Each structure stands twice: as C-alpha cells, then as structure tokens.
Amino acid sequence: MITLPVYSPVEPVLYPVFAEKQLRVFIKRDDLIHPYISGNKWRKLKYTLRRAEQEQKRHLVTFGGAWSNHLVATACAAAKFGFKSTGFVRGEEIQNLALTLCRIFGMQLIFTSRESYRDKQALFNQHFGNDSQGFFIDEGGAGPDAVKGCAELADELATDFDHVFCACGTGTTAAGLWNGLHLRGRSHTLHLVPVLKEGERLPGTIQHQLTGKFDGHIHPGYHFGGYAKCPPSLAAFIMDFGAATGILLDPVYTGKLVYAVADMAVKNQFKPHQKLLIIHSGGLTGIAGKLNDFSFNLIS
Ligand SMILES: *Cc1c(COP(=O)(O)O)cnc(C)c1O
C-alpha cells in the first residue's frame, strides 16, 4: 500500500510582530511529513502514485527545474514504494544538492534544453513512448490527483481559524486546499501568496480545478522579483524568523509566505485576537541554492 503516516502538527508561532498585533498565529508543519517527500509534495504524489500502481506502471517519469522539490520527492517516493524513476531537468547539466539527492534515490536524470523542455508530453513520447511501464507525471506533480490529495489537508485543521495562508507555485496545492475547505463547509478565508511574478493571474488559472467559485484573497505583491529570487530583505526576514522561532523557512516559497503574513499584520490587515494559520509546505533544500544570500549576520 502506498502510504505515509502524516505527521504535521499545528504549532503556535511566537513572533514579536504577531504578539504586538495581538494575533494568534499558528503554523501547520507539513514540512515535517518527510525529510525528502516534504510538505505538499507527499499530498500531491499520494493519489498519483496509487494510480500508477493501479495501472501497473512501475516507472515514474517527471519534470522539474534544477532545484525542484518535486523531483527530489518523486525520486525518494519512487525508491520507497518500489518504482523506477526518471527526471527531465530543465537546462544544462549542473550538480547541486537537489539533483544529488535525486541521484542517491536512484533517479535517472536527463538534462533537457529549455526549448525541448516546453513540450513535456513530446519528451515523454520520444524517450519512453515504447516503455509499457512508463508513467507520466507533470511538472510539480500537477493534476487532478494532486488536487485531491491536497484537499485532505482540510481534514486536519481545527474549525476556528479566521485566515489560512498558502504559498503558490502552480496553485495546485491551493486549489486542493480551497476544495477541501469548501466541501467541508469551512468558513476560513483562504489567502494565496504567489511566488511567481504573474501571480495575479492565479485564481483564473486554477478556477477549472475548483468545486465552486474562488472566494479567497490573492496577494501578488510578495514575489520579491520573481521565482527563486531572494533579495537581502527576504534573507534577513528568514534569518530573523528562524532566530525568533526555531522554524526554518525556505527562500523560494515559505519565506515569502510568512513574510507576507507578517507584513499584512504590520499593516493592520487583521483584527486583534484573530486566529491565523500558515501552511508550511516544506521545501528546505531550497536554502542550499541560496547559500550566498545568507552570508551576512543580522545585527540586533
Ligand atoms: C512545490 C512547492 C510549492 C508550490 O506548490 P504548488 O502546488 O505548485 O502551488 C509550495 N511550497 C513548497 C515548499 C514547494 O516545494
């Protein structure tokens, strides 16, 4: 059976900005689900892997950038549940922590020019069209199975949060979470923080995956210059937050997410005594891609 025990406690966040504004802020530690099948990546893979098993496909083929948390998660999950795995990596061959982890977990890596990377189905057909075991998993694990897995997060939440915050890449996780809350009749307000520049387009791009009309809030102003950009203000925030709470945020997703919540708190966008929940979607290998951005000491 393809399953993992989901260990994801909800912890209070004791951070001065939130205390000053008399907010009760909590964080859901999906980053603790698994060290490598981390955060939303297990939720996104769960039903995808079960479908592969049902269809008796033993070779997972997927796609990602050189720092893709999805590639690492797929490589590890494949090894754990007895699949072979191949990852198409966007761009020229390089070595880094994420790709080394992929290799350690037995994933075959195929570096692919940015141009041919655009047509993933063509790449799959070209390399594995004759492989009866081949199972296509889209970039980031996106798809209906992923949305279904992410909806289960809603089952694990107390009912009394006023606001729930989620980082968005493709928005698949957010779509699942919105559906989960909606189907369970929850009244929390869902806030999405896109980490890509084109984030304001997000509700539109995920609407077809939703079980109703999106009624959350989108905060497109926290991308810090675009995907995987980590200017000093973001690095400084991650360091300050880490030093104050013992919780590690990644620079690509959760750092921007928690920065956004703290910034909105400073700007009095929540009422005193409201209860806020931040989803920590994992991704901590991202730190290794930004080591130089954390090379200064914070002076307090
Ligand atoms: C992949 C990832 C996301 C983005 O998830 P989407 O479903 O693509 O929006 C968010 N946070 C972390 C840590 C991730 O690794």
The ligand as a Tripos MOL2 file, in Angstrom:
@<TRIPOS>MOLECULE
LIG
   15    15     1     0     0
SMALL
NO_CHARGES

@<TRIPOS>ATOM
      1 C1          6.2680   22.8650   -4.7670 C.3       1 LIG1
      2 C2          6.0990   23.7670   -3.6080 C.ar      1 LIG1
      3 C3          5.0600   24.7100   -3.5130 C.ar      1 LIG1
      4 C4          4.1450   25.0140   -4.6820 C.3       1 LIG1
      5 O1          3.0610   24.1670   -4.7840 O.3       1 LIG1
      6 P1          2.0010   24.3770   -5.9490 P.3       1 LIG1
      7 O2          1.0560   23.2690   -5.7410 O.co2     1 LIG1
      8 O3          2.7370   24.2430   -7.2530 O.co2     1 LIG1
      9 O4          1.4090   25.7100   -5.8210 O.co2     1 LIG1
     10 C5          4.9120   25.4340   -2.3540 C.ar      1 LIG1
     11 N1          5.7780   25.2870   -1.3340 N.ar      1 LIG1
     12 C6          6.8080   24.4380   -1.4070 C.ar      1 LIG1
     13 C7          7.7480   24.3730   -0.2740 C.3       1 LIG1
     14 C8          7.0130   23.6410   -2.5300 C.ar      1 LIG1
     15 O5          8.0640   22.8050   -2.5800 O.3       1 LIG1
@<TRIPOS>BOND
     1     1     2 1
     2     2     3 ar
     3     2    14 ar
     4     3     4 1
     5     3    10 ar
     6     4     5 1
     7     5     6 1
     8     6     7 2
     9     6     8 1
    10     6     9 1
    11    10    11 ar
    12    11    12 ar
    13    12    13 1
    14    12    14 ar
    15    14    15 1
@<TRIPOS>SUBSTRUCTURE
     1 LIG1         1 GROUP 0 **** ****
